Amino acid sequence: MKKTIIKDDFQLIVETLSGDKVSLNALINKHYAYTFNLCLKMLYSHQDAEDVNQEIWIKAITNLPRFKKKSNFTTWVYRISVNHLLSMKKKSIELSISKGFDGYSENLDSIASQELNTEEKIVLAAAVEEAKISCMSGMLMCLDREQRLIYVLGDVFDVDHRVGSKIFKVSQTNYRKKLSRARQDLFNFMNNQCSLVNKNNPCTCRKKTKGFIKIGYVDPEKLEFNANFTATIHDKIVQRSDSLDRLKDHIHTRLFQGLPFEESSPNSADEIIHDRELRAILRLDAQ
């Protein structure tokens, strides 16, 4: 049996810059799902996340000849992702939640709460989970872009604060302060509104599901967030770190780490490779 050779990022980069399409494909596929899930948590919409993630990767690969070995490739890609997500034009979901947590709370309160009967609890089980994921994703949108990015990377994806400070180009102290503020803002809202954090709150995913379906937030026949995934964010980050003890007191962070980690389209790398400017820079047509 032929032994599979696992190449590290630096080797893949060297071969990519030599015009090797196989290595370029391997490099993209190795990291693409992580940046896609970052975009998804930032933008709520799968289509927006896919589009923006491709923009990020075209930018990253186009600038690959400038990559230096001063940081690892993951940190470098996250920095490009952060810069792109911070500077891009606002998407429709960001404009619709312009009032932040106050507006989001008013919207949730305006949706009628209805108990599910025994049969509905069975039939709508997947829709209830969809309502939960959709609602939590909406909560993230109430943070401003920088807070959202810092929280998703720092707490949800468990990026070390030393790496996080490099990605955002701020001091470690400043990074920790920004992360703490984002964490506190999100907790304050959930503690006052969400029964997942505070059981005394009347707003529950199950009671809101029929209301979500009625106004079109959830379609039981076409699940967007709760379909075709096989892992959670927590599953993925545990593969990178055996210890998450520092997060044990943050119940809302554990909830967000339990959201789906979704695989991107298998054709994504091929679509990026066919970008004309990128092909010219990497001499992919020369072979």
C-alpha positions, 0 to 999 in steps of 0.5 A, a space after each residue: 500500500 502506498 504511504 500517504 505523505 502529509 505535507 505541512 503548510 510551508 511545503 505546500 506554499 513552496 510547491 504552490 508558488 512553483 505552479 503546482 495546482 495539486 498543492 494549491 488545492 490541498 492548501 486551500 482545502 486544508 483551511 477553507 472550512 475554518 475561514 468559511 465558518 468564520 464568515 458564516 458566524 460573521 454574516 449569518 447568510 450561507 450565500 454571503 459567507 461563501 461569496 466573502 470566503 472566496 474573496 478572502 482566499 483569492 486575496 490570500 493566494 494572490 498575496 501568497 508570494 509575499 508570505 513570510 515565515 514569521 507567523 504560521 499560515 493559519 494566523 496569516 490567513 486569519 489576519 487577511 480574513 479579519 482585514 477583509 471582513 472589517 473593511 467590506 461593505 455592510 451586508 443586508 443582515 447587518 443593516 437589518 439589525 442596526 439597532 443592536 441588542 435592544 432592537 433584537 430584543 424587541 423583535 423577539 418579544 414581538 413574536 408570539 410564544 406558543 407551546 408545542 403539543 406532543 405531536 409537534 414536539 416530534 415533527 418539529 424537533 429539527 425546526 426547534 434546533 434550527 430556531 435555536 441556531 438561527 436566533 443565536 446567530 442573530 445575537 452575534 450580529 448585534 455585536 459590532 464587527 470588531 466585537 463579533 470577530 474578536 468574540 468568534 475567534 477568541 472564544 468560539 474558535 478558542 484562538 489564543 490571546 497571543 495569536 489573537 493580538 497578532 491577528 488584530 495588531 493590538 497589544 495582548 492587554 488591549 485584545 483581552 479587554 476587547 474580548 472581555 467587553 464583547 463577551 460581557 455584552 453578549 452575556 448580558 443580553 442572553 442572561 436577560 433574554 434567553 432561557 438557554 442561559 437563564 432558565 427564568 427567562 420566558 423566551 425559549 426556542 421551543 415556544 418561539 419555533 412556530 412564530 419563527 416559521 410563521 414569519 419565515 425565519 425558519 422553514 421546516 422543509 428547507 433547514 439552512 443551519 441545522 442540516 448536513 453537518 457532522 461536527 460542532 465547532 467544539 469538536 473541531 477546536 478540541 482537535 487542536 487543544 486538549 484543554 478548554 478549562 478556561 471556558 468552563 464558567 462561560 455558559 454562553 460560550 459553550 453554547 456558541 461552541 456547540 453550533 454546527 461546524 459546516 463544510 464548504 462546497 467541494 467545488 470551492 477550491 476549483 472555483 478559486 483556482 480558476 480566477 484569472 489573476 491568481 492563475 497568472 501570478 502562480 503560473 498555473 497555465 504554464 504547465 
